[in-house]
């Protein structure tokens, strides 16, 4: 693709990266075939090829983007299915992440949209604030008529009851059972600490059972992914920089064999830390060292070996490929192989490459499209009649659970159960 970048932008490092990516695109349109929003709307501007043209226009001289342009970019889930499909290797994710904050500066959003985004960026990364907000959601429902229209879907998503806080995955060091084979840090997340603390508990039990010493640094915080993908940079970079320093101290201290993530949306962002901080003289080297240690929990468990399953339930499990895991991190086989090794019958979900509509904060910011994708995913899951759905991302779990009665759990919860841990809530005995 030919480009004509505006002169005042030509020396911007981010624009230079974008220009290289734009020139790699050959307009083939293969990406549209796997783009969820294009499948729903049939609109060329709601597919990757159309969005690439819009981003190209933003960077070229004489183009003034409109709110409609902003809407087309906002409607992108960032699921990265287009990257998996693209024969030319277009790095769409980096193009998108460079465009979002730039577009935010060029187009003023409606007040209600700005208010919602400000609220999410200040609540979600902080588990204490987020928990309090969910506890107050009942009061919010009583006065929902006072809320802006775009905030009302949040109340419908809020759970009526919150699970108990984690009992195993607490700050500190949890020793390995038997001989120590690895020493790893576990990111416990922000929203996951509130919505799915049992996932962190299962992760610690499983890892230590298999011989890993698990470190949960006291001052570790949110990875910054949720706000970063919204186009917000100041707060998200601060969160990222903080965790880089925390993990780097552990690496320089007793050392870490891996930084383990059990939320694939976080994993995709943390694997980009070295790129995000490539021009930061203080953090570039530290970010690179940290990024080299990042691994999804399924990869670490696969390396350790699951051992003999004590609770081979034989349940029929529909494995859901989180976009951030299959497209973002290219991890597909390990979770399936582990589930089969644990004695579960794994069945494939039709259209596994299509997003469920969660996509970080997407289902809060774009509920209409997200609900269509949720219904589509739930229908495909129910076609294979599973007894349980397994996924590797808390956002996907919450989204899918809202569209089906089939219990939805994290993959590690099933693996923990199969190797001696408790049976996950809602999962049948077989």
C-alpha positions as CSV (number, residue, x, y, z in Angstrom):
1,X,0.0,0.0,0.0
2,X,1.4,3.4,-1.0
3,X,1.4,6.1,1.7
4,X,1.7,9.9,1.7
5,X,2.4,10.7,5.4
6,X,1.9,14.3,6.5
7,X,5.3,16.0,6.8
8,X,4.7,17.1,10.4
9,X,4.2,13.4,11.4
10,X,7.0,11.8,9.3
11,X,9.6,11.9,12.1
12,X,7.2,10.5,14.8
13,X,8.6,7.1,15.8
14,X,5.0,5.7,16.2
15,X,4.1,7.0,12.7
16,X,7.2,5.4,11.2
17,X,6.1,2.0,12.6
18,X,2.6,2.6,11.3
19,X,3.8,3.5,7.8
20,X,5.9,0.3,7.6
21,X,2.8,-1.7,8.6
22,X,0.6,0.1,6.2
23,X,3.0,-0.6,3.3
24,X,2.9,-4.3,4.1
25,X,-0.9,-4.5,3.4
26,X,-1.8,-5.7,-0.1
27,X,-5.5,-5.0,0.1
28,X,-6.4,-8.7,-0.4
29,X,-9.3,-8.7,2.1
30,X,-8.7,-12.1,3.5
31,X,-8.8,-10.5,7.0
32,X,-12.5,-9.6,6.5
33,X,-13.5,-13.2,6.4
34,X,-12.4,-13.7,10.1
35,X,-13.3,-10.3,11.4
36,X,-16.3,-10.5,13.9
37,X,-17.6,-7.0,13.3
38,X,-17.4,-7.4,9.5
39,X,-19.3,-10.7,9.8
40,X,-22.0,-9.0,11.8
41,X,-22.4,-5.8,9.7
42,X,-21.1,-6.6,6.2
43,X,-19.7,-3.0,6.3
44,X,-16.2,-2.7,4.7
45,X,-15.3,0.0,7.2
46,X,-16.1,-2.5,10.0
47,X,-13.4,-4.8,8.8
48,X,-9.6,-4.7,9.1
49,X,-9.0,-3.6,5.5
50,X,-11.4,-0.7,5.9
51,X,-10.0,0.3,9.2
52,X,-6.5,0.2,7.8
53,X,-7.6,2.7,5.1
54,X,-9.1,4.9,7.8
55,X,-5.9,4.9,9.8
56,X,-3.9,5.6,6.7
57,X,-6.1,8.6,6.0
58,X,-5.6,9.9,9.6
59,X,-1.8,9.9,9.0
60,X,-1.9,11.5,5.6
61,X,-2.1,15.3,5.0
62,X,-5.4,17.1,4.7
63,X,-7.6,14.5,6.4
64,X,-9.8,15.5,9.3
65,X,-11.3,12.4,11.1
66,X,-14.9,12.5,12.2
67,X,-16.8,10.9,15.1
68,X,-17.9,8.3,12.5
69,X,-14.2,7.5,11.9
70,X,-13.7,7.2,15.6
71,X,-16.7,4.9,15.9
72,X,-15.4,2.5,13.2
73,X,-12.1,2.3,15.1
74,X,-13.8,1.9,18.5
75,X,-15.9,-1.0,17.1
76,X,-12.8,-3.0,16.5
77,X,-12.5,-5.7,19.2
78,X,-8.7,-5.9,18.8
79,X,-9.2,-9.7,18.7
80,X,-6.3,-10.1,16.2
81,X,-8.1,-12.8,14.1
82,X,-7.1,-10.7,11.1
83,X,-3.4,-11.1,12.0
84,X,-3.7,-14.9,12.1
85,X,-5.4,-14.8,8.7
86,X,-3.2,-12.2,6.9
87,X,-0.9,-13.8,4.3
88,X,1.3,-10.6,4.3
89,X,2.0,-10.5,8.0
90,X,0.4,-7.1,8.6
91,X,1.0,-6.2,12.3
92,X,-2.5,-4.8,12.7
93,X,-2.4,-4.8,16.5
94,X,0.5,-2.3,16.7
95,X,-1.2,-0.2,14.0
96,X,-4.4,-0.1,16.0
97,X,-2.7,0.7,19.3
98,X,-0.8,3.6,17.7
99,X,-3.9,5.0,16.1
100,X,-6.3,4.9,19.1
101,X,-4.6,7.5,21.3
102,X,-3.9,9.7,18.3
103,X,-7.5,9.6,17.2
104,X,-8.6,10.4,20.7
105,X,-6.7,13.7,20.5
106,X,-8.2,14.6,17.1
107,X,-11.9,13.8,17.8
108,X,-13.8,14.9,20.9
109,X,-16.0,12.1,22.2
110,X,-19.6,12.7,23.5
111,X,-19.6,13.6,27.2
112,X,-21.3,10.3,28.3
113,X,-18.6,8.3,26.5
114,X,-15.8,10.3,28.1
115,X,-17.5,9.8,31.5
116,X,-17.8,6.1,31.1
117,X,-14.2,5.7,29.9
118,X,-12.9,7.9,32.8
119,X,-14.8,5.7,35.3
120,X,-13.5,2.4,33.8
121,X,-9.8,3.6,33.7
122,X,-10.1,4.6,37.4
123,X,-11.9,1.6,38.7
124,X,-10.9,-1.6,36.8
125,X,-7.1,-1.5,37.4
126,X,-7.6,-1.3,41.2
127,X,-9.2,-4.3,42.8
128,X,-10.3,-2.5,45.9
129,X,-12.1,0.2,44.0
130,X,-13.6,-2.3,41.6
131,X,-14.9,-4.5,44.4
132,X,-16.5,-1.5,46.1
133,X,-18.2,-0.4,42.9
134,X,-19.7,-3.9,42.4
135,X,-20.9,-4.0,46.0
136,X,-22.7,-0.7,45.3
137,X,-24.2,-2.0,42.1
138,X,-27.5,-2.9,43.9
139,X,-27.9,0.8,44.8
140,X,-27.1,1.7,41.3
141,X,-29.9,-0.5,40.0
142,X,-32.4,1.3,42.2
143,X,-31.4,4.6,40.7
144,X,-30.6,3.4,37.2
145,X,-33.1,5.9,35.7
146,X,-30.6,8.7,36.7
147,X,-27.7,7.1,34.8
148,X,-26.6,7.9,31.3
149,X,-27.9,5.3,28.8
150,X,-24.4,4.0,28.1
151,X,-23.8,3.1,31.7
152,X,-27.0,1.0,32.3
153,X,-25.6,-2.2,30.6
154,X,-22.8,-2.2,33.3
155,X,-25.4,-2.8,36.0
156,X,-26.8,-5.8,34.1
157,X,-23.3,-7.3,33.9
158,X,-22.5,-6.8,37.6
159,X,-22.8,-10.0,39.6
160,X,-25.4,-10.1,42.4
161,X,-22.9,-11.8,44.7
162,X,-19.1,-11.6,44.7
163,X,-17.0,-14.7,45.5
164,X,-14.8,-14.8,48.6
165,X,-11.3,-13.5,48.4
166,X,-8.5,-15.8,47.5
167,X,-7.3,-18.1,50.4
168,X,-4.2,-19.5,48.8
169,X,-3.0,-16.9,46.2
170,X,-1.9,-14.3,48.7
171,X,1.1,-12.0,48.6
172,X,4.3,-13.9,49.6
173,X,6.0,-17.1,48.6
174,X,4.2,-20.5,48.4
175,X,6.8,-23.3,48.4
176,X,6.8,-26.1,46.0
177,X,5.6,-29.5,47.1
178,X,8.6,-31.8,47.2
179,X,11.6,-30.9,45.2
180,X,11.6,-27.4,43.7
181,X,11.7,-27.5,39.9
182,X,10.9,-23.9,39.1
183,X,10.6,-20.6,40.7
184,X,7.8,-18.4,39.2
185,X,6.0,-15.2,39.8
186,X,2.2,-15.3,39.3
187,X,0.3,-12.2,38.2
188,X,-3.0,-12.4,40.1
189,X,-4.6,-9.6,38.1
190,X,-7.0,-6.8,39.0
191,X,-10.5,-7.7,37.9
192,X,-9.7,-11.4,38.3
193,X,-9.0,-10.9,42.0
194,X,-12.5,-9.7,42.4
195,X,-14.5,-11.8,39.9
196,X,-12.5,-15.0,39.9
197,X,-10.1,-15.4,42.9
198,X,-10.7,-19.2,42.7
199,X,-8.7,-19.2,39.5
200,X,-5.6,-17.8,41.3
201,X,-6.1,-20.3,44.1
202,X,-6.3,-23.2,41.6
203,X,-3.2,-21.9,39.8
204,X,-1.1,-21.8,43.0
205,X,-2.2,-25.2,44.1
206,X,-1.5,-26.7,40.6
207,X,1.9,-25.1,40.2
208,X,3.1,-26.0,43.6
209,X,1.8,-29.5,43.3
210,X,3.9,-29.9,40.2
211,X,7.1,-28.6,41.8
212,X,7.0,-24.8,41.2
213,X,7.7,-22.3,44.0
214,X,5.2,-19.5,43.4
215,X,6.0,-15.9,44.2
216,X,3.2,-13.3,44.5
217,X,4.9,-9.9,45.1
218,X,3.1,-7.8,47.6
219,X,3.4,-4.6,45.6
220,X,2.5,-6.1,42.2
221,X,-0.5,-4.4,40.5
222,X,-2.6,-4.3,37.3
223,X,-0.7,-5.0,34.1
224,X,-2.2,-2.0,32.4
225,X,-3.8,-4.0,29.5
226,X,-7.5,-2.9,30.0
227,X,-6.7,0.8,29.9
228,X,-4.0,0.5,27.3
229,X,-6.3,-1.1,24.8
230,X,-8.8,1.7,25.4
231,X,-6.2,4.1,24.0
232,X,-5.4,5.6,27.4
233,X,-1.6,5.8,27.8
234,X,-0.6,7.9,30.9
235,X,-2.1,5.6,33.5
236,X,-1.6,2.3,31.7
237,X,2.2,3.0,31.1
238,X,2.5,3.9,34.8
239,X,1.0,0.6,35.8
240,X,3.2,-1.3,33.3
241,X,6.3,0.5,34.5
242,X,5.5,-0.4,38.1
243,X,5.2,-4.1,37.4
244,X,8.4,-4.1,35.3
245,X,10.2,-2.7,38.3
246,X,8.6,-5.2,40.7
247,X,9.4,-8.3,38.5
248,X,12.8,-7.1,37.7
249,X,13.6,-6.8,41.4
250,X,12.5,-10.5,41.8
251,X,14.7,-11.4,38.8
252,X,17.7,-9.7,40.3
253,X,17.0,-11.2,43.8
254,X,16.4,-14.9,44.0
255,X,15.6,-15.1,40.3
256,X,12.6,-16.3,38.4
257,X,12.3,-19.0,35.8
258,X,9.0,-17.5,34.5
259,X,6.5,-14.8,35.0
260,X,3.2,-16.8,34.8
261,X,-0.1,-15.3,33.7
262,X,-3.4,-17.1,33.9
263,X,-5.4,-14.3,32.2
264,X,-4.5,-14.4,28.5
265,X,-5.7,-10.8,28.0
266,X,-3.0,-9.7,30.4
267,X,-0.5,-12.0,28.8
268,X,-0.8,-10.5,25.4
269,X,-0.1,-7.0,26.8
270,X,2.8,-8.0,29.0
271,X,4.5,-9.7,26.1
272,X,4.5,-6.3,24.4
273,X,6.2,-4.5,27.3
274,X,9.6,-4.6,25.5
275,X,8.0,-2.9,22.4
276,X,6.0,-0.4,24.5
277,X,9.1,0.8,26.4
278,X,11.6,0.4,23.6
279,X,12.4,4.2,23.6
280,X,12.5,4.5,27.4
281,X,16.2,4.7,28.4
282,X,15.4,3.7,32.0
283,X,13.1,0.8,31.3
284,X,13.9,-0.6,27.9
285,X,16.4,-3.2,29.1
286,X,14.3,-4.1,32.1
287,X,11.2,-4.5,30.0
288,X,13.1,-6.8,27.6
289,X,14.3,-9.0,30.4
290,X,10.8,-9.2,31.9
291,X,9.1,-9.9,28.5
292,X,11.5,-12.8,27.9
293,X,10.2,-14.5,31.0
294,X,6.4,-14.2,30.3
295,X,4.5,-17.4,29.8
296,X,0.9,-18.5,29.9
297,X,0.2,-20.9,32.7
298,X,-0.7,-23.7,30.3
299,X,2.7,-23.5,28.8
300,X,4.4,-23.8,32.2
301,X,2.2,-26.7,33.3
302,X,2.8,-28.5,30.0
303,X,6.6,-28.2,30.6
304,X,6.3,-29.4,34.1
305,X,4.1,-32.3,33.1
306,X,0.7,-32.9,34.6
307,X,1.5,-36.3,36.0
308,X,-1.1,-38.9,36.8
309,X,-4.6,-37.5,37.1
310,X,-6.3,-38.6,40.3
311,X,-9.7,-37.4,39.3
312,X,-10.2,-38.4,35.7
313,X,-13.7,-37.2,35.5
314,X,-14.3,-37.9,31.8
315,X,-16.4,-34.8,31.5
316,X,-17.2,-33.5,28.0
317,X,-15.4,-30.1,27.9
318,X,-15.8,-27.5,25.2
319,X,-12.5,-25.6,25.1
320,X,-12.9,-21.9,24.2
321,X,-10.0,-20.3,22.5
322,X,-9.6,-16.9,24.0
323,X,-8.5,-14.5,21.2
324,X,-5.7,-13.1,23.2
325,X,-4.4,-16.7,23.6
326,X,-4.9,-18.2,20.2
327,X,-4.3,-15.0,18.1
328,X,-2.3,-12.8,20.4
329,X,0.1,-15.4,22.0
330,X,-0.3,-18.2,19.5
331,X,-1.0,-20.8,22.3
332,X,-3.6,-23.3,21.1
333,X,-2.4,-26.9,21.7
334,X,-1.1,-26.8,25.3
335,X,-4.5,-26.3,27.0
336,X,-6.2,-29.0,24.9
337,X,-3.4,-31.5,25.5
338,X,-3.4,-30.9,29.2
339,X,-7.2,-31.3,29.5
340,X,-7.0,-34.6,27.5
341,X,-4.1,-35.8,29.7
342,X,-6.3,-35.1,32.7
343,X,-9.0,-37.4,31.5
344,X,-11.4,-34.9,30.0
345,X,-13.1,-35.4,26.6
346,X,-12.3,-32.2,24.7
347,X,-14.7,-31.1,22.0
348,X,-14.1,-28.3,19.4
349,X,-16.4,-25.3,19.3
350,X,-17.4,-24.3,15.8
351,X,-16.1,-20.9,14.7
352,X,-13.4,-21.1,17.4
353,X,-11.5,-18.2,15.8
354,X,-14.4,-15.8,16.3
355,X,-14.4,-13.5,19.4
356,X,-17.0,-14.0,22.1
357,X,-17.4,-10.2,22.4
358,X,-15.6,-9.7,25.7
359,X,-12.4,-8.2,24.4
360,X,-11.3,-6.4,27.6
361,X,-13.7,-3.5,28.1
362,X,-15.4,-3.9,24.8
363,X,-18.6,-5.5,26.2
364,X,-18.9,-2.4,28.5
365,X,-18.2,0.2,25.8
366,X,-19.9,-1.5,22.8
367,X,-22.7,-3.7,24.4
368,X,-24.8,-3.9,21.3
369,X,-22.2,-5.6,19.1
370,X,-20.8,-7.6,22.1
371,X,-24.2,-9.1,22.9
372,X,-24.6,-10.3,19.3
373,X,-21.2,-12.0,19.5
374,X,-22.0,-13.4,22.9
375,X,-25.2,-15.0,21.5
376,X,-23.3,-16.3,18.5
377,X,-20.6,-17.9,20.7
378,X,-23.2,-19.4,23.1
379,X,-25.1,-21.0,20.2
380,X,-21.9,-22.5,18.8
381,X,-21.0,-23.9,22.2
382,X,-24.4,-25.4,22.8
383,X,-24.2,-27.1,19.4
384,X,-21.6,-29.5,20.8
385,X,-23.6,-30.2,24.0
386,X,-20.7,-29.9,26.5
387,X,-21.0,-30.5,30.2
388,X,-18.6,-27.7,30.9
389,X,-16.8,-24.9,29.1
390,X,-13.1,-24.2,29.8
391,X,-11.3,-21.0,28.9
392,X,-8.0,-19.3,29.8
393,X,-9.3,-15.7,30.3
394,X,-11.6,-14.2,32.9
395,X,-13.2,-11.8,30.5
396,X,-14.2,-14.6,28.2
397,X,-15.5,-16.6,31.1
398,X,-17.8,-13.8,32.3
399,X,-19.0,-13.0,28.8
400,X,-19.8,-16.6,27.8
401,X,-21.4,-17.4,31.2
402,X,-23.8,-14.5,30.6
403,X,-25.1,-16.3,27.4
404,X,-25.4,-19.9,28.4
405,X,-26.4,-22.2,31.3
406,X,-23.4,-24.5,30.7
407,X,-20.9,-23.9,33.6
408,X,-17.9,-22.0,32.5
409,X,-14.6,-22.4,34.4
410,X,-10.9,-21.7,33.9
411,X,-8.8,-24.4,32.4
412,X,-6.5,-24.5,35.5
413,X,-9.6,-25.1,37.7
414,X,-10.2,-28.4,35.9
415,X,-6.5,-29.4,35.9
416,X,-6.3,-28.6,39.6
417,X,-9.4,-30.8,40.3
418,X,-8.0,-33.6,38.1
419,X,-4.8,-33.7,40.1
420,X,-6.2,-33.5,43.6
421,X,-7.8,-30.1,44.1
422,X,-11.4,-29.3,44.8
423,X,-14.1,-29.6,42.2
424,X,-14.9,-26.3,40.6
425,X,-18.2,-24.8,41.6
426,X,-21.1,-25.7,39.3
427,X,-19.2,-28.5,37.5
428,X,-20.9,-31.9,37.4
429,X,-19.1,-34.9,38.8
430,X,-19.5,-36.8,35.5
